[in-house]
Amino acid sequence: MQMYDAKVKMLIILTALVLAVSPVGCSRDEARQIRYDMEKLAFQSRKLAEKINIQPNLATSADSTALLSAYQDVIKYFFDHRNTPAVAADPKVAVEMAHIAVGAQIQLAGFYASQSNADSVIAAYRRIGTDIPAAKDESARAALALALTYRSLQIFDSTIAIYDRLLVSYYPPLDSLNRVNPDVAAIPIDRLKIAQGLKEKARAEQFARQAIDYYTRLENSFRADEGLVRMAQVNASRIYTMTEQWDKAIGQLERVKDSTGNIDISSSMLIANIYAGPLKQIDRAIDLYRQILQRPTDSSIIGGTMLRLGTALLERKDYEEGRKVLSDLKKKFTAHAQLVAPAQYKYALSFESEGRWDRALSELQWLMENYPYSEEAFRAASYIPRHFTQEKDQKLADIWNERAENFYLEAARVKQGQAIEAAAYSFLAELYRGLKRWDKALETLEKIHTLVPGTPLGAKALYNAAAVAYQELDDTVKAQNYLDLIKRDFGTTDSSLILDENKADTNPKSIE
């Protein structure tokens, strides 16, 4: 009897355990199934995106509609299921689903950006971290993307407001794996760049002070983190450079050491560039460039240093040695147009500096033939006819102006749809303006705006078109139409409020 009672008690206990455990087990299985179904939707959206990205020229409006729907399905599924009892009872699954939703939301924002739908891009990024829970890194990524969206729209107050919040909420600028987040760390630099680009002197001075305080605080507070300290030192030097405090910039860069205790090579390069550029201490710069080339380093630094050294030697009128350095560079880096083209351009013009124009012309032609889609080749094409015009040789100037025109048109044709196309048309427009071919100039400037609407380059084209229409053609109606287009794209016709990235970075190219 006692054994029977014991068995009954055991059965009661086991039954209770089963009843207690089964709902949780079923709940966990249900939560995992929900997450799995959401993952399948996300996978389907990725496959659609891959299909479109592989052959974008063959993508149809139906493909775009399907992709948009796929992203929206993922997000809708998340909102439909995130509060179900099964998901609520499994925090891990809830976090994983939110992560999938954030990814889909970011992809959705990218889709809207490809459609030039700025309002939808902004709305998509705003949901991350508010409607959709997000981890620290995800929230920062979305916030930065939103800030850059505002920046591209020239809405700088909103950009800076987000930057300010991130500097507080993401301090120190370390991600979840304790690595430096370079984008967040560079926010003070970009704030200063914006203020300088807008020519807001007082604000720029304020941002510069705040940036130095930020990087100094990071360095002093996290001395054990070598990566963070190094970043703070380098970025502080950039602030000093942007504000033309050259001695402080050099002093800061000299504090950036490598593992051997020597000044870091990249920092040495920047110091040499400061001496070569704004400080005009060419001899000091040349010594530093030579020291850098004697140290073991990667090829990208070697190529850049050789270009700098050759340029500095030519500036010092050491033509033979300068050209030898540039010739060696061209042999070692034949496949690197970004190095060879500027080296060849400087190499060519050095002969003109010695009064050897025939050789200079030959070298410029070589550049145009071998690196026709480089900015230096574009410069060469416009430089040659200007030379003949200055020499009052109109026949040759006309011949070379025609060649330049055909050169730019061919480059634009071959590189259609690429960034170089707009660059080619920009040089062509300047050629037409110089030749006073106003109708052609307007046609080309309008083409540039069509290729890159809503960009500073597009705005510049419209400004130039308005100037041609008003000053040269006395067509105030057409000029106003161009200004109206600028206002439509940027909300203003005040050119100082349209930030040109090339001008906004006051870090001179000689010290980059």
C-alpha positions in Angstrom: 0.0 0.0 0.0 2.8 2.4 0.9 4.5 1.5 -2.4 1.2 2.3 -4.2 0.9 5.7 -2.4 4.5 6.5 -3.3 3.9 5.7 -7.0 0.8 7.9 -6.9 2.7 10.8 -5.3 5.5 10.4 -7.9 2.9 10.4 -10.7 1.3 13.6 -9.3 4.7 15.3 -9.1 5.7 14.3 -12.7 2.3 15.4 -14.0 2.8 18.8 -12.2 6.2 19.2 -13.7 4.9 18.4 -17.2 2.1 20.9 -16.8 4.6 23.5 -15.5 7.2 23.0 -18.2 5.1 22.3 -21.3 3.7 25.8 -21.8 7.2 27.3 -21.6 8.6 24.8 -24.0 5.8 25.3 -26.5 6.1 29.1 -26.0 9.9 28.9 -26.8 9.3 26.8 -29.8 6.6 29.2 -31.0 8.9 32.2 -30.5 11.7 30.5 -32.5 9.3 29.6 -35.3 8.2 33.3 -35.4 11.8 34.4 -35.6 12.5 31.8 -38.3 9.6 32.9 -40.4 10.9 36.5 -40.1 14.3 35.4 -41.1 12.9 33.8 -44.2 11.2 37.1 -45.2 14.5 38.9 -44.7 16.3 36.3 -46.8 13.8 36.8 -49.6 14.3 40.5 -49.5 18.1 40.1 -49.7 17.8 37.7 -52.7 15.6 40.3 -54.5 18.2 43.0 -53.8 21.0 40.8 -55.1 19.1 40.1 -58.3 18.7 43.8 -58.9 22.3 44.7 -57.9 23.8 42.1 -60.2 22.2 43.6 -63.3 20.8 47.0 -62.3 20.3 48.0 -65.9 17.8 45.2 -66.4 15.8 46.0 -63.3 12.2 46.9 -64.0 9.7 49.0 -62.0 8.1 45.7 -61.1 11.4 44.5 -59.5 11.6 47.8 -57.5 8.1 47.4 -56.4 8.7 43.8 -55.3 11.8 44.8 -53.4 10.0 47.6 -51.6 7.2 45.3 -50.7 9.7 42.7 -49.4 11.3 45.2 -47.0 8.0 46.3 -45.8 6.8 42.7 -45.2 9.8 42.1 -42.9 9.0 45.2 -40.9 5.3 44.6 -40.8 5.9 41.0 -39.6 8.0 42.4 -36.8 5.3 44.8 -35.6 2.6 42.1 -36.0 4.4 39.6 -33.8 6.7 41.4 -31.4 4.1 41.6 -28.7 2.9 38.0 -28.9 3.1 36.1 -25.6 5.6 33.7 -27.0 8.0 36.5 -28.1 7.4 38.5 -25.0 8.4 35.4 -22.9 11.7 35.0 -24.9 13.9 38.1 -24.6 16.6 36.6 -26.8 14.2 36.0 -29.7 12.8 39.5 -29.2 16.2 41.0 -29.5 17.0 38.9 -32.6 13.8 40.0 -34.3 14.5 43.6 -33.5 17.9 43.2 -35.1 16.4 41.8 -38.2 13.9 44.6 -38.4 16.6 47.2 -38.0 18.5 45.6 -40.9 15.4 45.7 -43.1 14.7 49.3 -42.0 18.2 50.4 -43.0 17.8 48.6 -46.4 14.5 50.3 -46.8 16.1 53.7 -46.2 18.7 52.8 -48.8 16.0 51.9 -51.3 14.3 55.2 -50.7 17.6 57.0 -51.2 18.1 55.3 -54.5 14.7 56.6 -55.5 15.7 60.2 -54.3 12.8 60.1 -51.9 14.5 62.1 -49.1 11.4 62.4 -46.9 11.0 58.6 -46.8 14.7 58.1 -46.1 14.4 60.4 -43.1 11.3 58.7 -41.8 12.9 55.3 -42.2 16.0 56.2 -40.2 13.9 57.9 -37.5 12.1 54.7 -36.7 15.3 52.9 -35.6 15.8 53.3 -31.9 12.3 54.7 -31.4 9.6 52.4 -33.0 12.1 49.6 -33.5 14.3 48.8 -30.5 18.0 48.9 -31.5 21.3 48.2 -29.9 23.8 51.0 -29.2 25.8 50.5 -32.3 22.6 50.2 -34.5 21.2 53.4 -33.1 24.4 55.2 -33.7 24.6 53.9 -37.2 21.0 55.0 -38.0 21.6 58.4 -36.3 24.7 59.0 -38.4 22.9 58.0 -41.5 20.1 60.4 -40.7 22.6 63.2 -40.0 24.3 62.6 -43.3 20.9 62.6 -45.1 20.2 66.0 -43.7 23.7 67.1 -44.6 23.2 66.0 -48.2 20.0 68.1 -48.2 22.0 71.1 -46.9 19.9 71.1 -43.7 22.8 71.7 -41.4 21.1 72.7 -38.2 19.4 69.2 -38.1 22.8 67.6 -39.0 24.6 69.4 -36.1 21.7 68.7 -33.7 22.1 64.9 -34.3 25.9 65.2 -34.1 25.6 67.0 -30.7 23.3 64.2 -29.3 25.7 61.5 -30.5 28.7 63.1 -28.9 26.9 62.8 -25.6 25.1 59.5 -26.0 28.0 57.7 -27.6 30.8 58.7 -25.3 33.5 57.4 -25.4 33.2 56.6 -29.1 33.7 52.8 -28.6 31.4 50.2 -30.1 30.0 47.1 -28.3 33.3 45.3 -29.0 35.3 48.1 -27.4 36.7 49.3 -30.8 36.9 52.9 -31.8 34.0 54.0 -33.9 35.8 56.3 -36.4 32.6 57.9 -37.7 31.4 59.1 -34.3 35.0 60.1 -33.4 35.1 62.3 -36.5 31.9 64.2 -35.7 33.8 67.2 -34.2 35.8 67.5 -37.3 32.8 67.5 -39.6 31.0 70.0 -37.4 33.9 72.4 -37.9 34.0 71.6 -41.6 30.4 72.6 -41.9 30.8 75.8 -40.1 33.9 76.8 -42.1 32.1 75.9 -45.3 29.3 78.2 -44.4 31.8 80.9 -43.4 30.3 81.2 -39.9 33.4 82.4 -38.2 32.1 82.6 -34.6 30.5 79.2 -34.8 33.7 77.7 -36.4 35.8 79.0 -33.6 33.4 77.6 -31.0 33.4 74.2 -32.7 37.2 74.2 -32.9 37.5 74.8 -29.2 34.9 72.2 -28.4 36.7 69.7 -30.7 40.0 70.2 -28.9 38.3 69.8 -25.5 36.6 66.6 -26.7 39.8 65.0 -28.0 41.8 66.2 -25.0 39.2 64.7 -22.6 39.3 61.4 -24.4 43.1 61.2 -24.3 43.3 62.1 -20.6 40.4 59.9 -19.5 41.3 56.7 -21.4 45.1 56.5 -21.4 45.0 52.7 -21.2 43.2 52.5 -24.6 46.0 53.0 -27.1 43.7 53.0 -30.1 41.5 55.7 -28.6 44.4 57.8 -27.5 46.0 57.6 -30.9 42.7 58.6 -32.6 42.3 61.5 -30.3 45.8 62.8 -31.0 45.5 62.4 -34.8 42.0 64.1 -34.9 43.2 66.9 -32.6 46.0 67.6 -35.1 43.4 67.7 -37.9 41.5 70.4 -36.0 44.7 72.4 -35.6 45.4 72.0 -39.3 41.9 73.1 -40.3 42.3 76.2 -38.2 45.8 76.8 -39.6 47.5 76.5 -36.2 50.5 74.8 -37.9 52.9 74.7 -35.0 50.3 73.1 -32.7 49.4 70.6 -35.5 53.0 69.6 -35.9 53.4 69.3 -32.1 50.4 67.1 -31.9 51.5 64.9 -34.7 54.9 64.4 -33.2 53.2 62.8 -30.2 51.7 60.0 -32.3 54.2 57.2 -32.0 54.4 53.7 -33.6 55.3 50.5 -31.8 59.1 51.3 -32.1 58.6 54.7 -30.3 59.3 56.7 -33.5 56.8 59.2 -34.9 54.2 57.3 -36.8 54.9 57.3 -40.6 51.5 58.8 -41.5 52.0 61.6 -39.0 55.5 62.2 -40.4 54.0 62.5 -43.8 51.5 65.1 -42.6 54.2 67.0 -40.9 56.3 67.1 -44.1 53.3 68.2 -46.0 52.7 71.1 -43.6 56.4 72.2 -44.2 56.0 71.8 -47.9 52.7 73.6 -48.1 51.6 76.4 -45.8 54.9 76.9 -44.0 56.9 76.9 -47.3 59.9 75.3 -45.7 60.7 73.1 -48.7 64.2 72.0 -47.5 62.7 70.7 -44.3 59.9 68.9 -46.1 62.4 67.2 -48.5 64.5 65.9 -45.6 61.4 64.4 -44.0 60.2 62.8 -47.2 63.5 61.2 -47.7 63.5 59.9 -44.1 60.1 58.4 -44.7 61.2 56.6 -47.8 64.1 55.0 -45.8 61.6 53.5 -43.3 59.8 50.2 -43.9 56.2 50.9 -44.9 53.5 49.9 -47.3 53.4 50.8 -51.0 50.6 53.3 -50.8 52.7 55.5 -48.5 55.8 55.0 -50.6 54.0 56.2 -53.8 52.4 59.2 -52.1 55.8 60.2 -50.6 57.6 59.9 -53.9 55.0 62.1 -55.5 55.5 64.7 -52.7 59.2 64.5 -52.8 59.4 64.8 -56.6 57.0 67.8 -56.5 59.0 69.5 -53.7 62.3 69.0 -55.6 60.8 70.6 -58.7 59.5 73.5 -56.7 63.1 73.9 -55.4 64.1 73.9 -59.1 66.1 70.7 -58.7 64.6 69.6 -62.0 66.9 66.6 -62.8 66.5 64.9 -59.4 62.8 65.8 -59.2 62.0 64.3 -62.5 64.1 61.2 -61.7 62.0 60.6 -58.5 58.7 61.0 -60.5 60.0 58.7 -63.3 60.8 56.0 -60.7 57.3 56.5 -59.3 55.7 56.0 -62.7 57.7 52.8 -63.3 56.8 51.3 -59.9 53.2 52.3 -59.9 52.2 52.0 -63.5 48.7 50.6 -62.7 47.9 53.3 -60.2 46.5 56.2 -62.2 45.9 58.2 -59.0 49.7 58.4 -58.6 51.0 58.3 -62.2 48.7 60.9 -63.7 49.6 63.7 -61.2 53.2 62.7 -61.4 53.2 62.9 -65.2 51.4 66.3 -65.1 54.1 67.8 -62.8 56.8 66.0 -64.8 55.5 67.6 -68.0 55.2 71.1 -66.7 58.7 71.0 -65.2 60.1 71.2 -68.8 58.1 74.3 -69.5 59.6 75.9 -66.3 63.0 75.3 -68.0 61.8 76.9 -71.2 61.5 73.5 -73.0 57.9 73.8 -74.3 58.2 71.2 -77.0 59.1 68.5 -74.5 56.4 69.7 -72.1 53.8 69.4 -74.9 55.0 65.9 -75.8 54.7 64.8 -72.1 51.2 66.3 -71.8 50.1 64.5 -74.9 51.5 61.3 -73.4 49.4 61.9 -70.3 46.2 62.4 -72.4 46.8 59.3 -74.4 47.7 56.9 -71.5 45.5 58.2 -68.7 42.6 59.9 -70.6 40.1 59.7 -67.8 42.1 61.4 -65.1 41.6 64.9 -63.8 45.2 65.7 -64.8 44.5 64.7 -68.4 41.5 67.0 -68.4 43.7 69.8 -67.1 46.3 69.1 -69.8 43.7 69.3 -72.5 42.7 72.8 -71.4 46.3 73.9 -70.5 47.7 73.4 -74.0 45.4 75.7 -75.9 45.8 78.4 -73.2 49.5 78.2 -73.6 49.2 78.9 -77.3 46.7 81.7 -76.7 49.2 83.3 -74.4 51.9 82.9 -77.0 49.5 84.6 -79.5 49.6 81.5 -81.8 45.9 81.5 -82.5 46.1 78.8 -85.2 47.5 76.2 -82.8 45.2 77.5 -80.0 42.2 76.8 -82.3 43.5 73.4 -83.2 44.0 72.4 -79.6 40.7 73.9 -78.4 39.0 71.6 -80.9 41.0 68.7 -79.7 40.1 69.5 -76.1 36.4 69.7 -77.0 36.5 66.3 -78.6 38.6 64.9 -75.8 36.0 65.8 -73.1 33.1 64.7 -75.3 34.7 61.3 -75.8 35.5 60.9 -72.1 31.9 61.7 -71.2 30.6 59.2 -73.8 32.9 56.4 -72.6 32.3 57.0 -68.9 28.6 57.7 -69.2 26.8 57.1 -65.9 30.1 57.4 -63.9 31.4 60.3 -61.8 34.0 61.1 -64.4 31.2 62.0 -66.9 30.2 65.1 -64.9 33.8 66.1 -64.5 34.4 65.9 -68.2 31.4 68.1 -68.9 32.6 70.6 -66.2 35.9 71.0 -68.1 34.0 71.3 -71.3 31.8 74.0 -70.0 34.8 76.0 -68.9 36.3 75.6 -72.3 33.1 76.9 -74.0 33.0 79.9 -71.6 36.6 80.7 -72.3 35.8 80.6 -76.0 32.7 82.7 -75.5 30.5 80.0 -77.0 27.7 80.9 -74.7 24.9 78.7 -76.1 27.2 75.6 -75.9 28.3 76.7 -72.4 24.6 76.9 -71.3 23.8 73.5 -72.9 26.8 71.9 -71.1 26.1 73.5 -67.7 22.5 72.3 -67.9 23.8 68.8 -68.7 25.9 68.8 -65.6 22.9 69.8 -63.5 20.9 67.0 -65.1 23.6 64.5 -64.2 24.1 65.6 -60.6 21.0 67.5 -59.4 20.9 68.5 -55.8 24.7 68.5 -55.4 27.1 71.4 -55.0 28.6 70.6 -58.4 25.1 70.8 -59.9 24.5 74.1 -58.1 27.8 75.5 -59.3 26.8 74.7 -62.9 23.5 76.5 -62.4 25.2 79.6 -60.9 27.6 79.7 -63.9 24.6 79.3 -66.3 22.8 82.1 -64.6 25.9 84.3 -64.8 26.3 83.6 -68.5 22.6 84.2 -69.2 22.5 87.5 -67.3 26.0 89.0 -68.0 26.7 87.7 -71.5 23.3 87.1 -73.1 21.3 89.8 -71.2 18.6 87.2 -70.7 17.2 87.9 -67.2 14.3 85.5 -67.6 16.6 82.6 -68.3 19.0 83.6 -65.5 16.1 83.7 -63.0 15.0 80.2 -64.2 18.4 78.9 -63.3 18.3 80.5 -59.9 14.8 79.1 -59.3 16.2 75.6 -60.0 18.9 76.2 -57.3 16.2 77.3 -54.9 14.2 74.2 -55.6 17.1 72.0 -54.9 18.5 73.8 -51.9 15.8 76.1 -50.6 18.1 79.1 -51.2 20.0 80.9 -53.8 22.6 82.1 -51.4 25.8 80.2 -52.5 27.4 80.6 -49.1 24.7 78.2 -47.7 25.5 75.5 -50.3 28.4 73.6 -48.9 31.0 72.6 -51.4 32.9 69.7 -49.9 36.1 70.7 -51.8 36.0 74.2 -50.3 34.6 73.2 -47.0 37.7 71.1 -46.1 40.1 73.9 -45.2 42.8 71.3 -44.8 44.9 72.3 -47.8 45.5 69.7 -50.3 49.2 70.2 -49.7 49.0 68.7 -46.3 46.5 65.8 -47.0 
